[in-house]
Amino acid sequence: MLKNTLELILETYPDESFLKADGFDDAVVGFEDRSMRLIYSTIECIRILQVEGMTYEDAIEHFYYNVQGGYVGELTPIWCNDLF
């Protein structure tokens, strides 16, 4: 079975404490190596919300307000704006 990017990162850096966004493991595209913050693809997060049953418009609103809009400390994930 192929591992997703998050699994590879956690396996490679087992002693790091990465802060994960619940439900978006498949949207991880990498990490910032100075702060050790995970980087998530915005478009993939929105796709995941759509797969869970949201319309595109609802997924965008939910993502920007409830997911990206939350600050949970210095390890808050980075959101890659790849909506082009």
Residue frames as qw, qx, qy, qz and C-alpha x, y, z in Angstrom:
[[0.000, 0.889, 0.459, 0.000, 0.00, 0.00, 0.00],
 [0.389, 0.499, -0.026, 0.774, 1.30, 3.45, -0.90],
 [0.348, -0.540, -0.456, 0.616, 1.85, 5.90, 1.93],
 [0.155, 0.921, 0.264, 0.239, 0.53, 9.45, 1.73],
 [0.345, 0.644, -0.262, 0.630, 2.79, 12.45, 2.25],
 [0.484, -0.689, 0.239, -0.484, 1.80, 12.86, 5.89],
 [0.967, -0.248, 0.065, 0.006, 2.67, 9.25, 6.70],
 [0.774, 0.366, -0.143, 0.497, 6.08, 9.66, 5.07],
 [0.030, 0.727, -0.254, 0.638, 6.76, 12.87, 7.01],
 [0.697, -0.580, 0.208, -0.366, 5.75, 11.32, 10.35],
 [0.985, -0.030, 0.001, 0.169, 7.85, 8.24, 9.62],
 [0.617, 0.502, -0.166, 0.583, 10.89, 10.33, 8.68],
 [0.032, 0.479, -0.359, 0.801, 10.60, 12.70, 11.66],
 [0.586, -0.419, -0.691, -0.053, 9.23, 10.54, 14.50],
 [0.432, -0.329, -0.481, 0.688, 10.45, 12.87, 17.25],
 [0.034, -0.121, -0.105, -0.987, 8.69, 15.99, 15.88],
 [0.161, 0.492, 0.733, -0.441, 5.28, 17.14, 17.10],
 [0.025, -0.149, -0.502, -0.851, 3.40, 18.14, 13.98],
 [0.363, 0.329, 0.494, -0.718, -0.03, 19.74, 14.42],
 [0.097, 0.179, 0.850, 0.487, -2.48, 18.04, 12.06],
 [0.465, 0.070, -0.008, -0.882, -5.79, 19.34, 10.72],
 [0.495, 0.088, 0.826, -0.256, -8.37, 16.62, 11.44],
 [0.671, 0.522, 0.488, -0.195, -9.74, 14.93, 8.35],
 [0.456, 0.861, -0.152, -0.170, -7.25, 16.42, 5.91],
 [0.675, -0.434, 0.524, 0.285, -4.36, 13.93, 6.04],
 [0.696, 0.336, 0.512, 0.375, -4.52, 13.38, 2.27],
 [0.260, 0.941, 0.144, 0.160, -4.18, 17.13, 1.64],
 [0.498, -0.741, 0.280, 0.353, -0.67, 17.40, 3.17],
 [0.708, 0.690, -0.076, 0.131, 1.85, 18.44, 0.51],
 [0.619, 0.353, -0.395, 0.580, 4.90, 18.92, 2.73],
 [0.535, -0.750, -0.283, 0.266, 6.23, 20.84, 5.71],
 [0.163, 0.909, -0.214, 0.318, 8.19, 23.99, 6.46],
 [0.836, 0.022, -0.427, 0.344, 11.53, 22.83, 7.79],
 [0.166, 0.403, -0.412, 0.800, 12.31, 25.73, 10.12],
 [0.471, -0.270, 0.323, -0.775, 9.10, 25.73, 12.12],
 [0.004, 0.013, 1.000, -0.003, 8.18, 22.09, 11.34],
 [0.504, 0.340, 0.353, -0.711, 4.66, 23.16, 10.35],
 [0.481, 0.273, 0.803, 0.223, 2.68, 20.98, 7.97],
 [0.199, 0.317, -0.283, -0.883, 1.63, 22.47, 4.63],
 [0.471, 0.390, 0.775, -0.160, -1.81, 21.63, 3.24],
 [0.078, 0.155, 0.598, 0.782, -3.18, 22.06, -0.28],
 [0.352, 0.229, 0.295, -0.858, -6.22, 24.34, -0.16],
 [0.599, 0.200, -0.440, -0.638, -7.76, 22.80, -3.28],
 [0.457, 0.018, -0.889, 0.016, -7.33, 19.30, -1.86],
 [0.051, 0.155, 0.701, -0.694, -8.94, 20.32, 1.45],
 [0.498, 0.253, 0.035, -0.829, -11.93, 21.70, -0.44],
 [0.577, 0.158, -0.701, -0.389, -12.13, 18.50, -2.52],
 [0.232, -0.045, -0.911, 0.337, -12.16, 16.43, 0.67],
 [0.270, 0.235, 0.477, -0.803, -15.04, 18.51, 2.04],
 [0.581, 0.252, -0.310, -0.709, -16.94, 17.99, -1.22],
 [0.461, 0.084, -0.879, -0.095, -16.40, 14.21, -1.04],
 [0.053, -0.163, -0.805, 0.568, -17.93, 14.39, 2.45],
 [0.086, 0.627, 0.774, 0.035, -21.07, 15.89, 0.89],
 [0.031, -0.709, -0.160, 0.686, -20.64, 19.67, 0.78],
 [0.562, 0.787, 0.218, 0.129, -21.28, 21.72, -2.33],
 [0.621, 0.317, -0.058, 0.714, -18.28, 23.56, -3.76],
 [0.077, -0.710, 0.009, -0.700, -19.55, 26.87, -2.36],
 [0.735, -0.642, -0.024, -0.219, -20.23, 25.40, 1.09],
 [0.901, -0.096, -0.082, 0.415, -16.84, 23.69, 1.12],
 [0.408, 0.493, -0.083, 0.764, -15.05, 26.96, 0.32],
 [0.347, -0.725, 0.029, -0.594, -16.95, 28.85, 3.02],
 [0.881, -0.470, -0.050, -0.028, -16.39, 26.11, 5.60],
 [0.821, 0.117, -0.116, 0.546, -12.70, 25.81, 4.76],
 [0.276, 0.543, -0.113, 0.785, -11.90, 29.52, 4.94],
 [0.440, -0.668, 0.063, -0.597, -13.97, 30.20, 8.06],
 [0.860, -0.453, 0.102, -0.211, -13.58, 27.03, 10.13],
 [0.939, 0.003, 0.025, 0.344, -10.32, 25.46, 8.96],
 [0.551, 0.410, -0.054, 0.725, -7.93, 28.09, 7.65],
 [0.171, -0.771, -0.036, -0.613, -9.41, 30.78, 9.89],
 [0.779, -0.620, -0.083, -0.043, -8.43, 29.03, 13.09],
 [0.284, 0.673, -0.566, 0.383, -5.16, 29.85, 14.84],
 [0.893, -0.415, -0.154, -0.085, -4.07, 27.14, 17.25],
 [0.634, -0.668, 0.260, 0.291, -0.61, 28.31, 18.22],
 [0.021, -0.744, 0.521, 0.419, 2.82, 28.49, 16.65],
 [0.290, -0.121, 0.906, 0.285, 2.43, 25.09, 14.98],
 [0.587, 0.556, 0.323, -0.491, -0.76, 26.11, 13.15],
 [0.686, 0.204, 0.575, 0.395, -0.54, 24.49, 9.70],
 [0.017, 0.437, -0.325, -0.839, 0.35, 26.47, 6.60],
 [0.622, 0.535, 0.541, -0.184, -2.30, 26.57, 3.87],
 [0.300, -0.156, 0.570, 0.749, -0.93, 26.56, 0.33],
 [0.465, 0.603, 0.230, -0.606, -3.22, 28.73, -1.79],
 [0.218, -0.158, 0.806, 0.527, -3.33, 26.59, -4.93],
 [0.416, 0.617, 0.627, -0.232, -6.81, 27.61, -6.12],
 [0.018, 0.491, -0.374, -0.786, -6.00, 28.71, -9.66]]
